[in-house]
Structure formats: structure tokens, C-alpha cells
Amino acid sequence: MPKMEELKAMVEAGKAKLVPGLVQEALDAGNDAQSILKAMIESMGVVGDKFSSGEVFIPEMLMAAKGMAKGVEVLKPLLAGGSSTSLGTCIIGTVEGDLHDIGKNLVAMMIESAGFEVVDLGVDVPIAKFIEAIKETQNVTLVALSGLLTTTMPALKATVEAIKASGTTGFKIIVGGAPVTPEFAASIGSDAYAPDAGGAAVKAKELVS
Ligand code: B1M
């Protein structure tokens, strides 16, 4: 089986321990980091579809996520270019009620490599924690909110609204995640939307310069 196919199969099967080695082998075979990342994201899509159709359950989704996270660790130095400029600090987190963090972690990594300091509040972040972090952190220029569930889209809205009502200023808000559309992002008052991690880094730079 070609390396990339083998890698995809192992991510889908949740063989987390095998994934880093296979990512390295795929790199050694001449595949670039972006294509390997894309392949693993496709695998997560397959796992999600299997979950929807009742073929796999939460534990399998979790193992696939673990595998992907380990694979991303190997790719990290290649994906995140690094920047010497400082564009200020970005506060990032997945909104309350939502435990998905792979996409958020990729966004954090790309935003960091675009030249921001990143404060990652993790997953299931209550509104008050975002506001506290914004108040307590020096030079916040960007707040990035991730949401992966249709059921947590209202939490995205509530978080943006509460941050805006908190009286804190000097930063822009970017939102994203699979169910989020540009229209939804605009309707909740955020300053920007990006469909993926690379796009988020580009938008982030545009927003603060
Ligand atoms: Co969940 N899950 N999950 N899950 N899960 C999805 C999202 C789902 C689509 C699967 C499905 O049914 N097909 C579905 C959501 C349906 C919906 O709401 N429309 C779903 C569900 C239903 C659930 C539960 C409710 C299941 C249940 O309990 N019955 C439950 C909810 C728990 C909770 O959060 N409260 C649940 C739980 C879990 C696990 C914990 C088991 C695990 C997450 C583990 C983890 O993250 N550490 C999990 C997983 C792994 C998935 C799938 C399979 C993979 C998610 C992923 O990591 N994708 C997912 C199916 C899928 O994605 N197709 C699914 C890869 C990742 C790189 O993509 O996160 O989309 P993504 O990030 C992208 C973009 O969205 C974007 O950039 C990234 C790409 O570069 N992006 C941003 C993300 N954030 C951004 C922010 C930005 C800009 C872009 O600006 C700030």
C-alpha cells in the first residue's frame, strides 16, 4: 500500500501510536507536509461520516483524533514557518460546550507562525474566561474563536457579543470551524471568518496591519 494510503488507513483506524512513524515515512517518501495534513483531515472526515452512519462510536473518534494530533506534532516544524515580527497577542479557544481541538490547535499554530504570541485557553472555554484573559493579557490584538458543532454556534454568537459588550478594545475577533459560514460570522458581529488554519493566519495578519 502506498505510504499516504497506509497513513490514512491508520488514522481512520485510530492506530495513534503508528501515525507519527507513518507521517515521517510519508515525508521521507517525498510527500510535502501540506498534502500529509490534507490527507489526515480527509481521514477525520471519513471517521466523522462513519460516526454519522453508526459504524463507529465516540471512542473510535477519540482514537482517530489522538492519532491525528500525534501526526501533526511531526509536521509542526514544517508547517509553522516562524516569524520574527510581533503582531501582538492572540487569545484563542474553542467555545463553551465544545471539546473539539484539532482544528483550533492548527489555527493556533499557523497564527503563531504568522507572528503572533498565542495564549491558548483550550476547549469548552466559558465566556468569562475569554474576557478575563483579554483583560489580563498585554497587547491583545486578536481573539480567535473556534466552534465545531451546530449546537455550539450559539455559544460563538454569545461569546462575540459578550466580548464586545465587555468594554475591552484594541483587538479584532475572528471565528471559524466546520459549521461556520462567512454569513454567520458576519451576522454575529465578528470581524473576520476563515475556512481553514492557513486562511486564518492570512486573515489575522490582514486584520492587525
Ligand atoms: Co465530534 N463531531 N462530536 N468528536 N467529531 C464532528 C464535528 C461531527 C461533524 C461528526 C459527524 O457527526 N459527522 C459532528 C458534528 C455535527 C454537527 O454539529 N454538525 C460531531 C459530533 C456530533 C460530536 C458529539 C456531539 C458526538 C456525541 O457525543 N454524540 C460530541 C460532542 C462533544 C463536545 O464537543 N461537547 C463529539 C465528540 C468528539 C470527540 C471528543 C470524540 C472527538 C474530538 C477530539 C478532539 O478534538 N480532541 C471528535 C472528533 C474527532 C470529530 C471529527 C471526526 C473530527 C474533527 C476534527 O478534528 N477534524 C468530526 C468530523 C469531521 O470533522 N468531519 C466530528 C479535523 C480538523 C483539522 O478539522 O476541526 O474542522 P476542523 O478544523 C478545520 C476547520 O474547521 C477550520 O480549520 C481547520 C482546518 O485547517 N477551523 C477554523 C477550525 N477552527 C477554526 C477557527 C478559525 C478559523 C478556522 O478562526 C478562529
Residues whose N, C-alpha, C, O or C-beta is under 5 A from the ligand:
A	BS01	B1M	I41 M44 G45 V47 G48 D49 F51 S52 I58 M61 L62 A65 G97 D98 L99 H100 D101 I102 G103 K104 L106 V107 A144 L145 S146 G147 L148 L149 T150 T151 I174 V175 G176 G177 A178 A194 P195 D196 A197 A200
